[in-house]
Structure formats: C-alpha cells, structure tokens
C-alpha cells in the first residue's frame, strides 16, 4: 500500500505555482533568443550594414531607455485594465513581431530610407516592449512567491544566460559564414520563429486578480514614490549612473567593429564570454542576496562596471584582445548583478499594490538619462573622428570610467550604504525581463 502511495506521489501533477514558474522560465527562452539575435553586437552590425553613422547608432541604442517613459502612463492607468495577461500577450507579441519585421527593410524600401525606417520601427517596437514590461513585472510579483524569488530568479537568469550566450555565438558564426545580406536574413528568420513560440508561452501565463492600489486617487498614487525619500534618492543616483554608463557601454560593439576593425566573429565570441560570466553571476548574486541586503550588493556591482570602462585605457599599452576579454568579464559580472538587484531594490521598498507605479517612476527617471547617454556617446565618437585616434579608440571610455568610479566613492557610498536607515536583509525579490 505504501508503495502505491509513493508511486502516486511521483506521478502527481505539478502544483499551480510550479506550472507557473515553469511557464515563466520557458517563455523567457524564445524571448532571449530574439533579443540576442537581433540586439547587442548584431544590432550595431545590422545598422552599419544599413549604412548608419555612429550618431544614428547612438540614437537607436538610446531608444529602449527613452521608451521606458511610457511606463509612467501605463502604471498610472493600468488598474483600469485588470486583464494583465491579455495586455502582456498583445504588447509583448507586437514588440517582437515589429522588431523581427525590420529584417525586411532592405527588400521593401529604397536604400536612402533604410536607416530612418529602421529607427522608426525600432522605436515603436520598444514602446510596446516598455508598456508590456509594466504588466509583466506586476504579474510576476504576484506569480512568484516572495520567499523563493531570489533563488528562483537566480536559477532562471542562469538558464536564460546560457541561452543568450548560445544565441550570440551561433549568430556570430552565421554572419561569419554567410555574406551579410544572407546572414542577417537567417538571423531574422530565426527571430520570427522564436517570436511565435514566445507568444504561445505568454498566452500560457496565469492571470491572477490584480491587487487594489493603496491610494484611491490617481494623483496621490503617482506622487507616492516621489515622497518616499529613500527610494527617490536612490533612483536619482542610479539615473545619473545610467547616464554615464550608457554614454559608452552600449557603444562597446561599435568601438570593436568600427573603430578597432575587429571581425564580427571575434566580437560575438567576446560577447558570448561576457554572457557566460553574466550567467554565472546571476546564480552567485542570487545566493548572496539571500544573505545580504540588496543595497550593499548593488553598491558593489557599480565599481565593476566603472572599472570595465576605465580598462579601455589599457588598450593603448597592451594587445587589444586580452584587454577586451578583461573588460567584458568585469562588465558581465557587474551588469549581471546590477540588473538582478536593481528590481529587488524597488520591490522591497514598494508596497505590493504599488509596485507598478514605483517601477514606472524608476523607469521614467532612468529612461530619460538612459536615452541621453547613447546620444551623448554617439556625438562624442562622431566628434572624435577629427581628434587624435587614441581618444576615439581608448580615451572616451577610459575618462567616463574614471568619472563613474569617482561618483561611486563620493555619492553612491552615501546613498546605497546609508547607515541611518534600518534595512532588512535582502529578501531576494528579483525580477528581470
């Protein structure tokens, strides 16, 4: 009889929570495939293929951050649209369909319109992505139990990191083996297939009832994050940080491909290595977050990112490829922790029902500076064409990296390690999309 009970237990269907977490993990796999086959170095490579300048590349790289501004509007009114799952499927699906369709531009448009059409479609696609992100984050906050968030997202992000690294490696091999036109056609065809799979898994998400906002009046709800002194100070500092970071980090691929003339195959290998480091870091940061407060861990990710920029200066003295490896190892470990911990900071500080508006305010602030960063970077690199070569190749990134390390010491330490506030240890509530 006991044997029968044990056998029945082994074949017991997974609980609703387990099925939801499994769906959440599986949905991210095709989403990451699309993002990494069409983004990162391949986004820069495709734009250069279309004939874009450094300034135009900077504009495109600024769009995802700029699109985050719409999150304020979405979070403000999302309680009027209680079917979060439907909104997520429509907006998330539209985002990836539009992005994948940019691969048809060379076949449908005259050459002089390629870059402008791409930027327009890319902007609309990421407006959809940013809007869907509010609904996704709100759903995930309800789907994933608080006590397992840190460990679950550490594991989930590790799996997704492996998928992302594989996608970049395979994408680099495809572009290296085939001519540019054929290679990009293959990448975009794979992305379209992954988009269909992603929409299917989005449709499998559970749709729990949305909690009522803690403030009944909309204007009071909007002002609540701004009145939260601790949250607002941290958000302003991180907005400044992202301004500096986005002035150079998104342009690393441009620097490697266009300034240093490194092949797309080597760039994809270096990017894959960065993603493998990021994958390992998700698990490490997730476990650390179960023991140490989020703000302390977030603070220590910042010097790693700043140092990865400063290290470009070493390229003027040492062979460039080993320097690039060191840069991307630091960048992978630092950004992996930053991306995983920054949402912890918001979710831990915000009342459960107000998570969307807190995330929207943070995204709005960082969206403005994240948009300006690549624009400033693109203009700097455009201007550097008339300056000595070492400034464009090494100097801009190194100087920005030095400034980043300076503000970590002078400002970041006071805000993120402020001793007067009684912080609970990090509960590991990590959300990533």
C-alpha positions in Angstrom: 0.0 0.0 0.0 2.9 2.3 0.9 4.5 1.5 -2.5 1.2 2.5 -4.3 1.1 5.8 -2.3 4.8 6.6 -3.2 4.1 5.8 -6.9 1.1 8.1 -6.9 3.2 10.9 -5.3 5.8 10.5 -8.0 3.2 10.9 -10.7 1.3 13.7 -9.0 0.8 16.6 -11.4 2.8 19.8 -10.6 1.1 22.4 -8.5 -0.2 25.6 -10.0 2.8 27.5 -8.7 5.3 25.1 -10.2 3.5 25.1 -13.6 3.5 28.9 -13.5 7.2 29.1 -12.7 8.0 26.6 -15.4 5.9 28.7 -17.9 7.8 31.8 -16.8 11.1 30.1 -17.4 10.2 28.6 -20.8 8.6 31.8 -22.0 11.9 33.6 -21.5 13.9 31.2 -23.7 12.5 32.4 -27.1 12.3 36.0 -25.8 16.0 35.9 -25.1 16.7 34.3 -28.5 15.0 37.2 -30.2 16.7 39.8 -28.1 20.2 38.4 -28.5 20.0 37.5 -32.2 18.7 41.0 -33.1 20.3 43.1 -30.3 23.8 43.7 -28.9 26.6 43.5 -31.5 24.1 42.3 -34.2 22.0 45.4 -33.8 25.1 47.5 -34.3 26.3 45.3 -37.2 22.9 45.4 -38.9 22.7 49.2 -38.6 26.2 49.5 -40.0 25.1 47.2 -42.9 22.1 49.6 -43.4 24.6 52.5 -43.7 24.1 54.1 -40.2 26.6 56.6 -38.7 27.9 56.4 -35.1 25.4 59.1 -34.3 22.5 57.1 -35.7 23.7 54.0 -33.9 23.6 56.1 -30.7 20.0 57.2 -31.4 18.9 53.5 -31.9 20.7 52.4 -28.7 19.0 55.2 -26.8 15.5 54.2 -27.9 14.9 51.3 -25.3 15.6 53.7 -22.4 13.6 56.5 -23.9 10.6 54.2 -24.5 10.6 53.5 -20.7 9.0 56.9 -20.2 5.6 55.4 -21.3 5.7 53.2 -18.2 4.6 56.2 -16.1 1.4 56.5 -18.2 0.8 52.7 -18.2 1.3 52.3 -14.5 -0.9 55.3 -13.8 -3.9 53.7 -15.7 -3.2 50.0 -15.5 -5.8 49.4 -12.8 -8.4 50.3 -15.4 -7.2 47.3 -17.4 -7.4 44.3 -15.0 -6.7 41.7 -17.6 -2.9 41.9 -17.3 -2.3 38.7 -19.3 -4.2 39.9 -22.4 -2.2 43.2 -22.3 1.0 41.3 -22.0 0.3 39.0 -24.9 -0.7 41.8 -27.2 2.0 44.3 -26.3 4.8 41.8 -25.8 3.9 39.9 -29.0 3.7 43.2 -31.0 7.1 44.3 -29.8 8.9 41.2 -31.1 6.9 41.0 -34.3 7.8 44.6 -35.2 11.4 44.1 -34.3 11.7 40.9 -36.4 10.0 42.7 -39.3 12.8 45.2 -39.5 14.8 42.5 -41.3 12.6 43.0 -44.4 13.6 46.7 -44.7 16.4 46.1 -47.4 13.9 44.1 -49.5 11.0 46.6 -49.3 12.5 50.1 -49.0 14.8 52.2 -51.2 18.3 52.4 -49.7 18.2 56.0 -48.7 15.2 55.2 -46.3 16.8 52.1 -44.7 18.2 53.7 -41.6 15.2 56.1 -41.0 12.7 53.3 -41.4 14.6 51.0 -39.1 14.8 53.7 -36.3 11.1 54.4 -36.6 10.1 50.7 -36.4 12.6 50.1 -33.6 11.1 53.0 -31.6 7.5 51.7 -32.0 8.7 48.1 -31.1 10.3 49.3 -27.9 7.4 51.5 -26.9 5.4 48.2 -27.0 8.1 46.4 -25.0 8.2 49.1 -22.3 4.4 49.1 -22.0 4.4 45.3 -21.7 7.1 45.4 -19.1 4.8 47.1 -16.6 2.2 44.3 -16.9 4.9 41.6 -16.9 6.5 42.9 -13.7 3.1 43.3 -12.0 2.2 39.7 -12.9 5.5 38.2 -11.9 5.3 39.9 -8.5 2.1 38.0 -7.9 3.1 34.7 -9.6 6.4 34.1 -7.9 6.2 33.6 -4.1 8.3 36.1 -2.2 10.2 33.5 -0.2 11.7 31.9 -3.4 12.1 34.9 -5.7 15.8 35.4 -5.2 16.8 31.7 -5.7 14.2 31.2 -8.5 15.3 34.2 -10.5 19.0 33.3 -9.9 18.3 29.9 -11.5 16.0 31.3 -14.2 18.5 34.0 -15.2 21.3 31.4 -15.2 19.3 29.3 -17.7 18.5 32.3 -19.8 22.1 33.5 -19.7 23.2 30.2 -21.2 20.5 30.6 -23.9 21.6 34.2 -24.6 25.3 33.2 -24.8 24.5 30.3 -27.2 22.3 32.7 -29.4 25.2 35.2 -29.7 27.7 32.5 -30.5 25.5 30.9 -33.2 24.6 34.3 -34.6 28.3 35.3 -34.9 29.0 32.0 -36.7 26.1 32.6 -39.1 27.3 36.1 -40.0 30.9 34.9 -40.4 30.0 32.0 -42.7 27.5 33.8 -45.0 27.5 37.2 -46.7 26.0 40.0 -44.7 22.7 40.0 -46.6 22.1 36.3 -46.3 23.4 36.1 -42.7 21.1 38.8 -41.4 18.2 37.2 -43.4 18.8 33.9 -41.5 19.0 35.7 -38.1 15.7 37.5 -38.7 14.0 34.3 -39.9 15.0 32.5 -36.7 13.8 35.5 -34.7 10.4 35.3 -36.3 10.0 31.7 -35.4 11.1 32.4 -31.8 8.5 35.2 -31.7 5.7 32.8 -32.5 6.9 30.4 -29.7 7.2 33.3 -27.3 3.6 34.4 -27.9 2.4 30.9 -27.3 4.1 30.8 -23.8 2.9 34.3 -23.0 -0.7 33.0 -23.6 0.0 30.2 -21.1 0.7 32.7 -18.2 -1.7 32.6 -15.3 -3.8 35.7 -14.8 -4.2 36.3 -11.0 -6.5 39.1 -9.8 -4.7 42.4 -9.5 -4.4 43.9 -6.0 -6.1 47.3 -5.4 -3.8 50.3 -5.3 -3.1 51.6 -1.8 -4.2 55.1 -2.9 -7.6 55.6 -4.4 -6.8 58.9 -6.1 -4.6 58.7 -9.1 -2.5 61.8 -8.4 -1.8 60.6 -4.9 -0.6 57.2 -6.3 1.7 59.0 -8.7 3.2 61.2 -6.0 3.8 58.4 -3.6 7.2 57.2 -4.9 8.4 60.8 -5.0 7.5 61.3 -1.4 9.5 58.1 -0.5 12.8 59.9 0.3 14.9 56.7 0.4 13.6 55.3 -2.9 13.7 58.7 -4.7 17.3 59.4 -3.7 18.4 56.0 -4.8 16.5 56.4 -8.1 18.1 59.8 -8.8 21.6 58.4 -8.2 21.0 55.4 -10.4 19.6 57.7 -13.1 22.9 59.6 -13.0 24.8 56.4 -13.1 22.9 55.1 -16.2 23.6 58.4 -18.0 27.3 57.8 -17.7 27.1 54.1 -18.3 25.0 54.4 -21.4 27.3 57.1 -22.9 29.9 54.3 -23.5 28.8 50.7 -22.7 26.2 50.4 -25.4 28.8 51.6 -27.9 31.4 48.9 -27.0 30.3 46.9 -30.0 30.6 49.9 -32.2 34.1 50.6 -30.9 35.1 47.0 -31.6 33.6 46.7 -35.0 34.1 50.1 -36.5 36.9 51.8 -34.5 39.2 48.8 -33.9 38.1 46.8 -37.0 37.6 43.6 -35.1 35.6 40.9 -37.0 32.0 40.1 -36.1 33.1 36.6 -35.2 35.5 37.8 -32.6 33.0 40.3 -31.3 30.4 37.6 -30.9 32.9 35.4 -29.1 33.8 38.2 -26.7 30.1 39.0 -26.2 29.3 35.3 -25.6 32.1 35.1 -23.0 30.5 38.2 -21.3 27.2 36.5 -21.2 28.6 33.3 -19.7 30.1 35.4 -16.9 26.8 37.1 -16.5 25.1 33.7 -16.4 27.3 32.6 -13.6 26.9 35.9 -11.8 23.1 35.6 -11.6 23.4 32.5 -9.5 26.1 34.0 -7.3 24.3 37.3 -6.8 21.0 35.4 -6.2 22.6 33.4 -3.4 24.3 36.4 -1.9 21.0 38.3 -1.9 19.5 35.6 0.3 22.1 36.6 3.0 23.0 40.3 2.5 20.9 43.4 2.0 20.2 44.4 -1.6 21.6 47.9 -1.4 25.0 46.7 -0.2 25.3 44.1 -3.1 24.0 46.7 -5.6 26.7 49.1 -4.5 29.5 46.6 -5.2 28.3 46.0 -8.7 29.0 49.6 -9.6 32.8 49.7 -9.3 33.0 46.6 -11.6 31.0 48.4 -14.3 33.1 51.6 -13.9 36.4 49.6 -14.0 35.3 47.9 -17.2 35.1 51.3 -18.9 38.4 52.5 -17.3 40.2 49.4 -18.6 39.8 50.6 -22.2 42.8 52.9 -21.4 45.0 49.8 -21.1 44.3 49.0 -24.7 46.8 51.7 -25.7 49.6 49.8 -23.9 48.6 46.2 -24.2 47.3 43.9 -27.0 43.7 44.8 -27.5 42.1 41.3 -27.5 43.3 40.3 -23.9 42.2 43.8 -22.7 38.7 43.3 -24.3 38.4 39.9 -22.5 39.2 41.5 -19.2 36.7 44.4 -19.9 33.9 42.1 -20.7 34.5 39.7 -17.8 34.1 42.7 -15.4 31.2 44.1 -17.4 29.4 40.7 -17.3 29.8 40.2 -13.6 28.9 43.8 -12.8 25.8 44.2 -15.1 24.6 40.7 -14.2 24.4 41.8 -10.5 23.1 45.3 -11.3 20.2 44.0 -13.5 19.2 41.4 -11.0 19.4 43.5 -7.9 18.0 46.8 -9.0 14.5 45.5 -9.2 15.0 43.9 -5.8 15.5 47.4 -4.5 12.2 48.6 -5.9 10.1 45.6 -4.9 11.5 45.5 -1.4 10.8 49.3 -0.9 7.4 49.4 -2.5 4.0 48.2 -1.1 2.8 45.2 -3.1 -0.1 47.0 -4.7 2.1 50.0 -5.7 4.9 48.0 -7.3 3.9 49.1 -10.9 4.0 52.8 -10.1 7.3 52.6 -8.2 8.8 50.7 -11.2 7.3 53.2 -13.6 8.8 56.2 -11.7 12.2 54.5 -11.6 12.0 53.6 -15.3 10.9 57.1 -16.2 13.9 58.7 -14.4 16.4 56.2 -15.7 14.7 56.3 -19.1 15.5 60.0 -19.6 19.1 59.6 -18.7 19.4 56.2 -20.4 18.1 57.9 -23.6 20.5 60.9 -23.3 23.5 58.7 -22.6 23.9 57.0 -26.0 23.1 60.2 -27.8 25.9 62.0 -25.9 28.2 59.0 -26.6 27.3 59.0 -30.3 28.1 62.7 -30.6 31.4 62.2 -28.7 32.5 59.5 -31.0 31.4 61.5 -34.1 33.4 64.5 -32.9 36.4 62.3 -32.0 36.8 61.5 -35.7 38.7 64.8 -36.1 40.8 64.2 -32.9 43.8 62.0 -32.4 42.9 58.4 -32.9 43.7 57.3 -29.3 40.8 59.5 -28.0 38.2 57.6 -30.0 39.8 54.2 -29.5 40.5 54.3 -25.8 40.2 57.8 -24.3 36.5 58.5 -24.2 35.6 55.2 -22.5 38.5 55.4 -20.0 37.6 59.0 -18.9 33.9 58.1 -18.4 35.0 55.1 -16.4 37.1 57.2 -14.2 34.2 59.6 -13.6 31.9 56.6 -12.8 34.4 55.3 -10.1 34.6 58.8 -8.7 30.8 59.2 -8.2 30.6 55.7 -6.6 33.0 56.8 -3.9 31.6 60.3 -3.4 27.9 59.8 -3.9 27.0 56.2 -4.2 28.5 55.2 -0.9 26.4 57.7 1.0 23.1 56.8 -0.7 23.3 53.0 -1.0 25.3 52.3 2.2 23.5 55.0 4.3 23.9 53.7 7.9 21.0 55.6 9.5 18.3 53.6 7.7 17.3 50.2 9.2 17.4 47.8 6.3 16.2 44.3 6.4 18.4 41.7 4.8 17.7 41.2 1.1 14.7 39.0 0.6 15.9 38.1 -2.8 12.9 39.5 -4.6 14.5 39.7 -8.0 12.6 40.5 -11.2 14.2 40.6 -14.7 12.8 40.6 -18.1 
